[in-house]
Amino acid sequence: MDLTPVEAENSATMSSKLNWLRAGVLGANDGIVSTASIIFGVAGAAAGRSTLVLSGIAAIAAGAMSMATGEFVSVSSQKDVEEAELKREKADLERDPLGEFRQLREILKKRGIEHDLAHQVARQLSDEDALSAHANLELGIDPDSVANPWHAASASMIAFTVGGLIPLMAVIFSRDDLAVWVSGAAVAFALLLSGSISAWLGGTSFAKSITRTVIGGLLGMAITFGVGRIAGTHV
């Protein structure tokens, strides 16, 4: 069943929101695992709680900045490519509007639209906004939604920080002799929640998503704890 323009736009908007939410969950999951792993690695070296707190703070600061910088560079490159493509398409439309119209008509025909109807649709789209039509159908780019590196960087930094605060707060607000255990329990619960949300967003099996998320995170923590224990006895 074909979607109306309004339905298609609403579907694209919902898809965009889900993608941002999925990216936020993944960023938070990175914050949880990275920060917890560093805390456990330091704990493996028999460090005191003040050292664990300091290592957690450093892990969040470094991880959040790394995530933000990585996203900014990546999305900036994507934005540059999209803007360059749009600039070239605009120049092509100005240089050869008839040829670009025919190209748009052929794109519509390849999507199963009959010749005469494809001609009418191409004409209507070209009259309304030729650049937008070519950008969406030919390039797969929405001129009104070009990637924003600042938004991506901010979202990644916030998501990582929120995730990282979970194991850190557990250490801060627990007894010295229970800090590592409480942090581990908090991380396990957070990973369970993260896996559940990921499964819901992706429409996949909850059991599989939760299992790989929790086991993967706990395995990373166990390995860094072991590395810290070995390093602590030899440094």
C-alpha positions as CSV (number, residue, x, y, z in Angstrom):
1,M,0.0,0.0,0.0
2,D,1.4,3.4,-1.1
3,L,1.9,6.1,1.5
4,T,0.5,9.6,1.0
5,P,3.1,12.4,1.1
6,V,2.0,13.3,4.6
7,E,2.3,9.7,5.7
8,A,5.7,9.3,4.1
9,E,6.9,12.5,5.8
10,N,5.6,11.3,9.2
11,S,7.3,8.0,8.6
12,A,10.6,9.6,7.8
13,T,10.3,11.8,10.8
14,M,9.6,8.9,13.1
15,S,12.5,6.9,11.6
16,S,14.8,9.9,12.2
17,K,13.7,10.1,15.8
18,L,14.2,6.3,16.3
19,N,17.7,6.6,14.8
20,W,18.6,9.4,17.2
21,L,17.2,7.4,20.1
22,R,19.1,4.3,19.0
23,A,22.3,6.3,18.8
24,G,21.6,7.7,22.3
25,V,21.2,4.2,23.7
26,L,24.4,3.0,22.1
27,G,26.3,6.0,23.4
28,A,25.0,5.5,26.9
29,N,25.9,1.8,26.7
30,D,29.5,2.8,25.7
31,G,29.6,5.1,28.7
32,I,28.4,2.4,31.0
33,V,30.9,-0.3,29.8
34,S,33.9,2.0,29.3
35,T,33.6,3.7,32.6
36,A,32.8,0.6,34.5
37,S,35.7,-1.3,32.9
38,I,38.2,1.4,33.8
39,I,36.9,1.5,37.4
40,F,37.1,-2.3,37.6
41,G,40.6,-2.3,36.1
42,V,41.8,0.2,38.8
43,A,39.9,-1.8,41.4
44,G,41.8,-4.9,40.3
45,A,45.0,-3.2,41.3
46,A,43.6,-2.9,44.9
47,A,43.1,0.8,44.7
48,G,41.1,2.7,47.3
49,R,37.7,4.2,46.7
50,S,39.0,7.7,46.2
51,T,41.2,6.4,43.3
52,L,38.2,4.6,41.9
53,V,36.2,7.8,41.9
54,L,39.0,9.7,40.3
55,S,39.5,7.1,37.6
56,G,35.7,7.1,36.9
57,I,35.6,10.9,36.5
58,A,38.6,10.7,34.2
59,A,37.0,7.9,32.2
60,I,33.8,9.9,31.7
61,A,35.6,13.1,30.8
62,A,38.0,11.4,28.3
63,G,35.3,9.1,26.9
64,A,32.7,11.9,26.4
65,M,35.3,14.2,24.7
66,S,36.4,11.3,22.5
67,M,32.9,10.5,21.5
68,A,32.0,14.1,20.8
69,T,35.1,14.7,18.8
70,G,34.7,11.5,16.8
71,E,31.1,12.3,16.0
72,F,31.9,15.9,15.1
73,V,34.6,14.9,12.7
74,S,32.5,12.0,11.2
75,V,29.3,14.0,10.7
76,S,31.3,17.1,9.5
77,S,32.7,14.9,6.7
78,Q,29.2,13.6,5.9
79,K,27.9,17.2,5.8
80,D,30.7,18.3,3.5
81,V,29.9,15.5,1.1
82,E,26.1,16.2,1.2
83,E,26.6,19.9,0.6
84,A,29.0,19.2,-2.3
85,E,26.5,16.9,-3.9
86,L,23.7,19.4,-3.5
87,K,26.0,22.1,-5.0
88,R,26.8,19.9,-8.0
89,E,23.1,19.0,-8.5
90,K,22.1,22.7,-8.4
91,A,24.7,23.5,-11.0
92,D,23.5,20.6,-13.2
93,L,19.9,21.9,-13.0
94,E,21.0,25.4,-14.0
95,R,23.1,24.1,-16.9
96,D,20.8,21.5,-18.3
97,P,17.3,21.6,-16.8
98,L,15.7,19.5,-19.6
99,G,18.3,16.7,-19.2
100,E,17.8,16.7,-15.4
101,F,14.1,16.5,-15.9
102,R,14.5,13.5,-18.2
103,Q,16.8,11.9,-15.6
104,L,14.2,12.4,-12.9
105,R,11.5,10.9,-15.1
106,E,13.7,7.8,-15.7
107,I,14.3,7.4,-12.0
108,L,10.6,7.4,-11.4
109,K,10.0,4.9,-14.2
110,K,12.7,2.6,-12.7
111,R,10.6,2.6,-9.5
112,G,7.7,1.1,-11.4
113,I,5.7,4.2,-12.4
114,E,4.2,4.1,-15.9
115,H,5.8,6.5,-18.5
116,D,3.1,9.1,-18.8
117,L,2.5,9.2,-15.0
118,A,6.2,9.4,-14.4
119,H,6.3,12.4,-16.8
120,Q,3.5,14.1,-14.9
121,V,5.0,13.4,-11.5
122,A,8.5,14.6,-12.6
123,R,7.0,17.8,-14.0
124,Q,5.1,18.5,-10.8
125,L,8.1,17.8,-8.6
126,S,10.3,19.9,-10.8
127,D,7.9,22.8,-10.8
128,E,7.6,22.7,-7.1
129,D,11.2,22.2,-6.1
130,A,13.5,20.6,-8.6
131,L,16.6,20.5,-6.3
132,S,14.7,18.8,-3.5
133,A,13.2,16.3,-5.9
134,H,16.6,15.3,-7.4
135,A,18.3,15.4,-4.0
136,N,15.8,13.0,-2.5
137,L,15.2,10.6,-5.4
138,E,18.7,10.7,-7.1
139,L,21.1,11.4,-4.2
140,G,19.1,10.1,-1.2
141,I,19.6,13.5,0.6
142,D,17.0,15.7,2.2
143,P,18.2,19.3,1.7
144,D,16.2,20.4,4.8
145,S,17.9,17.8,7.0
146,V,21.6,18.0,6.2
147,A,23.6,16.4,9.0
148,N,24.5,18.7,11.8
149,P,27.9,17.9,13.4
150,W,27.2,20.0,16.6
151,H,24.0,18.1,17.3
152,A,25.7,14.8,16.8
153,A,28.6,15.7,19.0
154,S,26.4,17.0,21.8
155,A,24.1,14.0,21.7
156,S,27.1,11.6,21.9
157,M,28.8,13.5,24.7
158,I,25.6,13.7,26.8
159,A,24.7,10.0,26.2
160,F,28.2,8.8,27.1
161,T,28.2,11.0,30.2
162,V,24.8,9.7,31.4
163,G,25.9,6.1,30.9
164,G,29.2,6.7,32.6
165,L,27.6,8.2,35.7
166,I,25.9,5.0,36.5
167,P,28.9,3.0,37.7
168,L,30.5,6.1,39.1
169,M,27.6,7.1,41.3
170,A,27.3,3.5,42.5
171,V,30.9,3.8,43.7
172,I,30.4,7.2,45.3
173,F,27.3,6.3,47.2
174,S,28.3,2.9,48.5
175,R,30.4,1.7,51.4
176,D,34.1,1.3,50.8
177,D,34.1,-2.5,51.1
178,L,31.0,-2.8,48.8
179,A,31.8,-0.1,46.2
180,V,33.0,-2.6,43.4
181,W,30.1,-5.0,44.0
182,V,27.5,-2.3,44.1
183,S,28.9,-0.7,40.9
184,G,28.9,-4.1,39.2
185,A,25.2,-4.7,40.1
186,A,24.3,-1.2,38.9
187,V,26.1,-1.8,35.6
188,A,24.4,-5.2,35.1
189,F,21.0,-3.6,35.6
190,A,21.8,-0.7,33.3
191,L,23.0,-3.1,30.6
192,L,19.9,-5.2,31.0
193,L,17.8,-2.0,30.5
194,S,20.0,-0.9,27.5
195,G,19.7,-4.3,25.9
196,S,15.9,-4.2,26.3
197,I,15.6,-0.8,24.8
198,S,17.9,-1.8,21.9
199,A,15.7,-4.9,21.2
200,W,12.5,-2.7,21.3
201,L,13.9,-0.2,18.9
202,G,15.2,-2.8,16.5
203,G,12.3,-5.1,16.8
204,T,14.6,-8.0,17.6
205,S,14.6,-10.7,20.3
206,F,14.8,-9.3,23.8
207,A,16.6,-12.4,25.1
208,K,19.3,-12.2,22.5
209,S,19.8,-8.5,22.8
210,I,19.9,-8.6,26.6
211,T,22.2,-11.6,26.7
212,R,24.9,-10.2,24.4
213,T,24.7,-6.7,26.0
214,V,25.0,-7.9,29.6
215,I,27.5,-10.7,28.9
216,G,29.6,-8.4,26.7
217,G,29.7,-5.6,29.3
218,L,30.5,-7.9,32.2
219,L,33.1,-9.7,30.2
220,G,34.8,-6.4,29.4
221,M,34.8,-5.5,33.1
222,A,36.1,-8.9,34.1
223,I,39.0,-8.7,31.7
224,T,40.0,-5.2,32.7
225,F,39.8,-6.3,36.4
226,G,42.1,-9.2,35.6
227,V,44.5,-6.9,33.8
228,G,44.5,-4.4,36.7
229,R,45.1,-7.3,39.1
230,I,48.1,-8.5,37.1
231,A,49.5,-5.0,36.6
232,G,48.9,-4.1,40.3
233,T,51.2,-6.9,41.4
234,H,54.0,-6.1,39.0
235,V,54.0,-2.3,38.9
